[in-house]
Amino acid sequence: MSILQKNIGWFDNRENGPSVLTSTMSADAAVINGVGGESIGPIVESSFGLILGIAIGFYYCPLEAVVCLLVSPIMVIGATIDMQMMKAADADSKDSQKEANLLCGDCIVNYKTVQSFGNEEQLVKKYKELLVSDHKTSMTKGIKSGAAFGCS
């Protein structure tokens, strides 16, 4: 059922607030965009580059071409591991950023109340605390992804 057909009370739930819905739609749009030409193009380009490079290598220097042919599976495995880690990082960050997006959306909607009570510093501190775990996991996954990318 689309968002436009929901009952008006559905939007009163904190999990269905404007900030959560816009961040979800933004993430979904990025996924849909990645399914199309952006993901197929590099695969086709690298496949033809690999095939053409090895063919030219066999013509000019067969020994180097054999070495490249033997190293190619390692590069493919490294690229596959890198893509899987990136997908896992996106799924984990989506869940951990939901609470931070809720807080940020509530602050924006109720900015007059936040300012009148002088809670800006507290809310910024709370927002940073909500993002600390996501930052730590992103750093470790970035290091692992970098190592996998180094093999590709």
C-alpha positions as CSV (number, residue, x, y, z in Angstrom):
1,M,0.0,0.0,0.0
2,S,1.5,3.4,-0.9
3,I,2.1,6.2,1.5
4,L,-0.6,8.3,-0.2
5,Q,-3.3,5.7,0.7
6,K,-2.4,5.5,4.4
7,N,-4.8,6.7,7.1
8,I,-3.8,10.1,8.5
9,G,-3.2,8.5,11.9
10,W,-0.4,6.4,10.4
11,F,1.8,9.5,10.2
12,D,1.4,10.1,14.0
13,N,3.6,7.1,14.8
14,R,7.1,8.2,15.5
15,E,8.5,5.6,13.1
16,N,6.5,7.1,10.2
17,G,7.6,10.7,10.7
18,P,8.7,12.9,7.8
19,S,12.4,12.5,8.6
20,V,12.2,8.7,8.6
21,L,10.1,8.6,5.5
22,T,12.3,11.0,3.5
23,S,15.5,9.2,4.5
24,T,14.0,5.8,3.6
25,M,12.8,7.1,0.2
26,S,16.3,8.6,-0.4
27,A,18.0,5.2,0.4
28,D,15.4,3.4,-1.8
29,A,16.1,5.8,-4.7
30,A,19.8,5.2,-4.4
31,V,19.2,1.4,-4.5
32,I,17.0,1.7,-7.6
33,N,19.5,3.9,-9.3
34,G,22.3,1.4,-8.5
35,V,20.4,-1.5,-10.0
36,G,20.4,0.0,-13.5
37,G,23.2,1.3,-15.6
38,E,25.5,2.3,-12.8
39,S,26.1,-1.2,-11.7
40,I,26.1,-2.9,-15.1
41,G,28.4,-0.5,-16.8
42,P,31.5,-1.1,-14.6
43,I,31.0,-4.9,-14.8
44,V,30.9,-4.8,-18.6
45,E,33.8,-2.4,-18.8
46,S,36.1,-4.4,-16.5
47,S,35.2,-7.7,-18.2
48,F,36.0,-6.4,-21.7
49,G,39.1,-4.7,-20.3
50,L,40.3,-8.0,-18.7
51,I,39.6,-10.1,-21.8
52,L,41.2,-7.5,-24.2
53,G,44.2,-7.0,-21.9
54,I,44.9,-10.7,-21.6
55,A,44.5,-11.1,-25.4
56,I,47.0,-8.3,-26.1
57,G,49.3,-9.7,-23.5
58,F,49.3,-13.1,-25.1
59,Y,50.2,-11.5,-28.4
60,Y,53.1,-9.4,-27.1
61,C,54.4,-11.3,-24.1
62,P,52.8,-14.7,-23.4
63,L,54.6,-15.2,-20.0
64,E,53.2,-12.0,-18.5
65,A,49.8,-12.9,-19.9
66,V,49.9,-16.3,-18.0
67,V,50.8,-14.5,-14.8
68,C,47.9,-12.1,-15.3
69,L,45.6,-15.0,-16.0
70,L,46.7,-16.7,-12.8
71,V,46.2,-13.5,-10.7
72,S,42.8,-12.7,-12.2
73,P,40.8,-15.0,-9.9
74,I,42.4,-13.3,-6.8
75,M,41.3,-9.9,-8.2
76,V,37.8,-11.1,-8.8
77,I,37.5,-12.7,-5.4
78,G,38.7,-9.5,-3.8
79,A,36.2,-7.3,-5.7
80,T,33.4,-9.7,-4.8
81,I,34.3,-9.5,-1.1
82,D,34.5,-5.7,-1.3
83,M,31.0,-5.5,-2.9
84,Q,29.5,-7.8,-0.2
85,M,31.1,-5.7,2.6
86,M,29.7,-2.5,1.1
87,K,26.2,-4.0,0.9
88,A,26.4,-5.2,4.5
89,A,27.6,-1.8,5.6
90,D,24.7,-0.1,3.9
91,A,22.2,-2.5,5.6
92,D,23.7,-2.0,9.1
93,S,23.9,1.8,8.8
94,K,20.3,2.1,7.7
95,D,19.1,0.6,11.0
96,S,21.5,2.5,13.2
97,Q,20.7,5.9,11.6
98,K,17.0,5.5,12.0
99,E,16.9,6.7,15.6
100,A,19.2,9.6,14.8
101,N,17.0,10.7,11.9
102,L,14.0,10.5,14.2
103,L,15.7,12.9,16.7
104,C,16.8,15.2,14.0
105,G,13.4,15.3,12.4
106,D,11.7,16.0,15.7
107,C,14.1,18.8,16.4
108,I,13.4,20.4,13.0
109,V,9.6,20.1,13.4
110,N,9.7,21.5,16.9
111,Y,12.5,24.0,16.6
112,K,10.7,26.8,18.4
113,T,10.2,24.6,21.5
114,V,13.8,23.4,21.4
115,Q,15.1,26.9,21.2
116,S,12.8,28.3,23.9
117,F,13.9,25.7,26.4
118,G,17.6,26.1,25.4
119,N,18.1,22.4,24.7
120,E,20.2,22.8,21.5
121,E,23.4,21.5,23.1
122,Q,21.7,18.6,24.7
123,L,20.1,17.5,21.5
124,V,23.4,17.9,19.5
125,K,25.1,15.8,22.2
126,K,22.4,13.1,22.0
127,Y,22.6,13.1,18.2
128,K,26.3,12.6,18.3
129,E,25.9,9.7,20.8
130,L,23.4,8.1,18.5
131,L,25.9,8.2,15.6
132,V,29.0,7.0,17.6
133,S,28.2,3.3,17.2
134,D,27.5,3.8,13.5
135,H,30.8,5.7,13.1
136,K,32.8,2.9,14.8
137,T,31.3,0.1,12.7
138,S,31.8,2.2,9.6
139,M,35.5,2.7,10.4
140,T,36.1,-1.1,10.9
141,K,34.2,-2.0,7.8
142,G,36.0,0.7,5.9
143,I,39.4,-0.9,6.8
144,K,38.2,-4.3,5.9
145,S,36.7,-3.1,2.6
146,G,40.0,-1.2,1.9
147,A,42.0,-4.4,2.4
148,A,39.6,-6.3,0.1
149,F,39.8,-3.5,-2.5
150,G,43.6,-3.7,-2.3
151,C,43.4,-7.3,-3.5
152,S,41.2,-6.4,-6.5
